Amino acid sequence: MVRLFEGTPFDRPPRCDACGELEEECVCPPPVKQWLAPEKQTATVRVEKRKAGRTVTVVDGLDADESDLPMLLKTLKDICGAGGSLQENRIEVQGNHPTAIVEHLQWMGYRTR
């Protein structure tokens, strides 16, 4: 009896590109994620008013798949000394901090608006 895909690449079990072992038996670490360079991204920084007179500085326009947004959020919160969160692929830092955020993003290499 002949199998449908016998002798084709679909007949063979997948192997690791790095070590050549079967993928089930491979112990190689996962590949390191390569982020898009900051120089190729443009961040939009704006201040929004929320209910009860609260202000939030929003960093928008960065692709979540191409940027390490959680790391960037932590860095911006540390720079501003404020809280913040990641909402729908945009960074929100509590308070009115546009100049500090723009200066730090430009220092990191991001283009800003």
Secondary structure as UniProt FT lines:
FT   TURN            4..7
FT   TURN            9..11
FT   TURN            17..19
FT   TURN            23..25
FT   HELIX           38..40
FT   STRAND          42..49
FT   HELIX           51..53
FT   STRAND          55..60
FT   TURN            64..66
FT   HELIX           69..80
FT   STRAND          84..87
FT   TURN            88..89
FT   STRAND          90..94
FT   HELIX           98..108
FT   STRAND          111..112
//
